[in-house]
Every structure is written in structure tokens, then in C-alpha cells.
Amino acid sequence: MAAAKKPVYKPLDCDDMERSIQLCNGIEYLIDEFQREINCKDSNQLYKHEYQSQLLKIADNLEELIHRLTYLAGKNNKEFYFNHLYAILKSLSCAPNALIITAYYLDPKHDFKRLVNRNMFEFELSQIVKKIQFIKPVLHSLSVGRKEGIRSISHSFSKF
């Protein structure tokens, strides 16, 4: 009879970690929903408050995720946790910027409109999704205190 795997480290099974994982799932969903809504639309058809609001909601969720992970990194400053949480924070710290800037340009009240470069913007969105998809298993592993599922995160984020 195989023994149950014991956690290697004390699990980070707190409300902040649970909320961080929920935020990751929510961010992925919101980005997917936004991309489906703007699919096949011309850049000049994006000047609507609803699109601006969706981008700001995604940015708010990213900011909350960054805030919660910053708190967790500071609270759990043991090297194992801190290194992984810090690497995640480093990769996510600028992610909301592209959304906030694009939301600013999509404000229909501006007299002088600037067209959004769809290719570059979709690239930015895909980078955010890739980062979120990468950090979810890491957060799950940290929440149960296991090393498995945690790759060499600091090296992996250098490609983002």
C-alpha cells in the first residue's frame, strides 16, 4: 500500500493563495471573453465604453493578483516561497500596463482617436494568458507545499 505524499514544505493554503488561483482563472476567462467579442471587428469599431470597461476589469484583476502575491511573498519570506512568488511578480508587474493604455485609447469621448494595432495588442494578450497558464500550476503546488509542478520558474519567465 503506497503511502500518501507528504508536503515537502508547509502549504500556503490561505485565503490569499486561494483568491490568487481564482483570479488566475478569472483573468483567463475575461481575456477569452473579450477576444471573442472583438473578433472580426475593425480597429475603428472598438471605440465603445463596454470594451474599455472590460479591459479595465482585466487590469483590476491583474492588479489584485499582483497585490495578493506581493503580500504572500512578504509574509512567507522563506527562500523557497519567496523565490517563486518573486519570479511570478516580476513577470506580471507590467502586464496591466498594455490593458490600461489600450483602454485609454478606446475611450469614445476622445476627439482624436488612435487606432489600436491589433496584432501587437493580441500579442500582449497572449503573453498575459501564457503567464497566467504557467503560474497556475506553480500556485497550486505552493498551496499544497509540494515541489512537483514547480519548474525552474526564474529561468522560464525569462522567455516571456
TINUVO-679137 format. One record per residue (C-alpha): x, y, z negated; residue number from 0. Coordinates in nm, 2 decimals. Last residue first. Layout:
+--------+--------+--------+-----+
!     px !     py !     pz !  nr !
+--------+--------+--------+-----+
!      X !      Y !      Z ! NUM !
...
+--------+--------+--------+-----+
***
This chain:
+--------+--------+--------+-----+
!     px !     py !     pz !  nr !
+--------+--------+--------+-----+
!   0.83 !   3.60 !   2.15 ! 159 !
!   1.14 !   3.39 !   2.22 ! 158 !
!   1.30 !   3.50 !   1.89 ! 157 !
!   0.99 !   3.36 !   1.71 ! 156 !
!   1.12 !   3.00 !   1.76 ! 155 !
!   1.46 !   3.07 !   1.60 ! 154 !
!   1.30 !   3.21 !   1.28 ! 153 !
!   1.04 !   2.93 !   1.27 ! 152 !
!   1.27 !   2.63 !   1.28 ! 151 !
!   0.97 !   2.41 !   1.28 ! 150 !
!   0.73 !   2.38 !   1.00 ! 149 !
!   0.48 !   2.11 !   1.07 ! 148 !
!   0.64 !   1.89 !   0.81 ! 147 !
!   0.79 !   2.09 !   0.52 ! 146 !
!   0.50 !   2.03 !   0.30 ! 145 !
!   0.35 !   2.25 !   0.02 ! 144 !
!  -0.02 !   2.22 !   0.11 ! 143 !
!  -0.07 !   2.59 !   0.19 ! 142 !
!   0.28 !   2.62 !   0.34 ! 141 !
!   0.20 !   2.34 !   0.59 ! 140 !
!  -0.13 !   2.51 !   0.69 ! 139 !
!   0.04 !   2.84 !   0.73 ! 138 !
!   0.30 !   2.68 !   0.96 ! 137 !
!   0.03 !   2.51 !   1.15 ! 136 !
!  -0.14 !   2.85 !   1.21 ! 135 !
!   0.18 !   3.03 !   1.29 ! 134 !
!   0.22 !   2.90 !   1.64 ! 133 !
!  -0.14 !   2.95 !   1.75 ! 132 !
!  -0.13 !   3.30 !   1.62 ! 131 !
!   0.20 !   3.38 !   1.80 ! 130 !
!   0.07 !   3.24 !   2.12 ! 129 !
!  -0.26 !   3.43 !   2.09 ! 128 !
!  -0.06 !   3.76 !   2.03 ! 127 !
!   0.16 !   3.69 !   2.33 ! 126 !
!  -0.15 !   3.61 !   2.55 ! 125 !
!  -0.30 !   3.95 !   2.45 ! 124 !
!   0.02 !   4.13 !   2.54 ! 123 !
!   0.03 !   3.95 !   2.88 ! 122 !
!  -0.33 !   4.04 !   2.94 ! 121 !
!  -0.24 !   4.40 !   2.88 ! 120 !
!   0.06 !   4.39 !   3.12 ! 119 !
!  -0.15 !   4.23 !   3.39 ! 118 !
!  -0.45 !   4.46 !   3.34 ! 117 !
!  -0.25 !   4.79 !   3.36 ! 116 !
!  -0.51 !   5.01 !   3.20 ! 115 !
!  -0.61 !   5.31 !   3.40 ! 114 !
!  -0.57 !   5.65 !   3.23 ! 113 !
!  -0.87 !   5.87 !   3.19 ! 112 !
!  -0.86 !   6.24 !   3.15 ! 111 !
!  -1.18 !   6.38 !   3.00 ! 110 !
!  -1.16 !   6.14 !   2.71 ! 109 !
!  -1.50 !   6.06 !   2.56 ! 108 !
!  -1.51 !   5.71 !   2.72 ! 107 !
!  -1.24 !   5.58 !   2.48 ! 106 !
!  -1.07 !   5.31 !   2.67 ! 105 !
!  -0.73 !   5.49 !   2.64 ! 104 !
!  -0.74 !   5.48 !   2.26 ! 103 !
!  -0.84 !   5.12 !   2.26 ! 102 !
!  -0.53 !   5.04 !   2.47 ! 101 !
!  -0.31 !   5.21 !   2.22 ! 100 !
!  -0.47 !   5.03 !   1.93 !  99 !
!  -0.45 !   4.69 !   2.10 !  98 !
!  -0.09 !   4.74 !   2.20 !  97 !
!   0.00 !   4.85 !   1.85 !  96 !
!  -0.17 !   4.56 !   1.67 !  95 !
!   0.11 !   4.31 !   1.76 !  94 !
!   0.39 !   4.52 !   1.62 !  93 !
!   0.43 !   4.35 !   1.28 !  92 !
!   0.33 !   4.01 !   1.40 !  91 !
!   0.68 !   3.86 !   1.48 !  90 !
!   0.84 !   4.01 !   1.17 !  89 !
!   0.56 !   3.90 !   0.95 !  88 !
!   0.59 !   3.54 !   1.07 !  87 !
!   0.96 !   3.54 !   1.00 !  86 !
!   0.90 !   3.69 !   0.66 !  85 !
!   0.65 !   3.42 !   0.57 !  84 !
!   0.89 !   3.15 !   0.67 !  83 !
!   1.19 !   3.30 !   0.49 !  82 !
!   0.99 !   3.40 !   0.18 !  81 !
!   0.84 !   3.06 !   0.14 !  80 !
!   1.16 !   2.86 !   0.14 !  79 !
!   1.37 !   3.13 !  -0.03 !  78 !
!   1.14 !   3.17 !  -0.33 !  77 !
!   0.99 !   3.51 !  -0.31 !  76 !
!   0.64 !   3.40 !  -0.36 !  75 !
!   0.46 !   3.72 !  -0.46 !  74 !
!   0.64 !   3.94 !  -0.21 !  73 !
!   0.59 !   3.69 !   0.08 !  72 !
!   0.22 !   3.64 !  -0.02 !  71 !
!   0.16 !   4.02 !  -0.04 !  70 !
!   0.32 !   4.07 !   0.30 !  69 !
!   0.11 !   3.78 !   0.44 !  68 !
!  -0.20 !   3.94 !   0.31 !  67 !
!  -0.11 !   4.28 !   0.47 !  66 !
!  -0.01 !   4.13 !   0.80 !  65 !
!  -0.34 !   3.93 !   0.82 !  64 !
!  -0.54 !   4.25 !   0.73 !  63 !
!  -0.35 !   4.44 !   1.01 !  62 !
!  -0.43 !   4.16 !   1.25 !  61 !
!  -0.79 !   4.16 !   1.16 !  60 !
!  -0.80 !   4.54 !   1.20 !  59 !
!  -0.64 !   4.51 !   1.54 !  58 !
!  -0.90 !   4.26 !   1.65 !  57 !
!  -1.17 !   4.49 !   1.53 !  56 !
!  -1.01 !   4.79 !   1.71 !  55 !
!  -1.00 !   4.59 !   2.03 !  54 !
!  -1.37 !   4.50 !   2.00 !  53 !
!  -1.46 !   4.86 !   1.92 !  52 !
!  -1.29 !   4.99 !   2.23 !  51 !
!  -1.47 !   4.73 !   2.44 !  50 !
!  -1.80 !   4.83 !   2.29 !  49 !
!  -1.73 !   5.20 !   2.33 !  48 !
!  -1.70 !   5.17 !   2.70 !  47 !
!  -1.43 !   5.27 !   2.95 !  46 !
!  -1.36 !   4.92 !   3.08 !  45 !
!  -1.53 !   4.96 !   3.42 !  44 !
!  -1.23 !   5.17 !   3.55 !  43 !
!  -1.00 !   4.88 !   3.51 !  42 !
!  -1.22 !   4.66 !   3.73 !  41 !
!  -1.41 !   4.38 !   3.57 !  40 !
!  -1.36 !   4.02 !   3.67 !  39 !
!  -1.32 !   3.90 !   3.31 !  38 !
!  -1.39 !   4.19 !   3.06 !  37 !
!  -1.64 !   3.99 !   2.85 !  36 !
!  -1.44 !   3.66 !   2.87 !  35 !
!  -1.12 !   3.84 !   2.76 !  34 !
!  -1.30 !   4.00 !   2.46 !  33 !
!  -1.45 !   3.66 !   2.35 !  32 !
!  -1.11 !   3.49 !   2.37 !  31 !
!  -0.95 !   3.78 !   2.18 !  30 !
!  -1.22 !   3.76 !   1.91 !  29 !
!  -1.19 !   3.38 !   1.88 !  28 !
!  -0.81 !   3.38 !   1.84 !  27 !
!  -0.83 !   3.66 !   1.59 !  26 !
!  -1.10 !   3.47 !   1.39 !  25 !
!  -0.89 !   3.15 !   1.37 !  24 !
!  -0.59 !   3.35 !   1.25 !  23 !
!  -0.80 !   3.54 !   1.00 !  22 !
!  -0.94 !   3.22 !   0.85 !  21 !
!  -0.58 !   3.10 !   0.80 !  20 !
!  -0.49 !   3.43 !   0.63 !  19 !
!  -0.81 !   3.40 !   0.42 !  18 !
!  -0.70 !   3.06 !   0.29 !  17 !
!  -0.35 !   3.19 !   0.22 !  16 !
!  -0.49 !   3.49 !   0.03 !  15 !
!  -0.73 !   3.28 !  -0.16 !  14 !
!  -0.46 !   3.06 !  -0.30 !  13 !
!  -0.33 !   2.72 !  -0.19 !  12 !
!   0.04 !   2.81 !  -0.16 !  11 !
!   0.14 !   2.46 !  -0.24 !  10 !
!   0.44 !   2.40 !  -0.48 !   9 !
!   0.71 !   2.25 !  -0.26 !   8 !
!   0.78 !   1.90 !  -0.14 !   7 !
!   0.41 !   1.80 !  -0.16 !   6 !
!   0.36 !   1.43 !  -0.24 !   5 !
!   0.27 !   1.20 !   0.04 !   4 !
!   0.03 !   0.94 !  -0.07 !   3 !
!   0.19 !   0.60 !  -0.15 !   2 !
!   0.15 !   0.33 !   0.11 !   1 !
!   0.00 !   0.00 !   0.00 !   0 !
+--------+--------+--------+-----+
***
